[in-house]
């Protein structure tokens, strides 16, 4: 039951991140984002612009802080921009 609860919580957090992506990151960034997923504490962000990808790589800690604040817990432990 605890495993099911953990899987459900992970999916819920991922859903909340996706729903809040445009609001938190803004429309210009969201426009170039092709996918956002959360796996094992890592937030994977697929970006279609090389310049934006580089910019977001520099801002990984800030992105992690923003989403952990939004979720109210230390859910995101790392950010991978690809």
Secondary structure, DSSP 8 states (H G I E B T S, - for coil): -HHHHHHHHHHHHHHHHHHHHHHHH-HHHHHTEEEEEEETTEEEEEES-HHHHHHHHHTHHHHHHHHHHHHTS----EEEE-
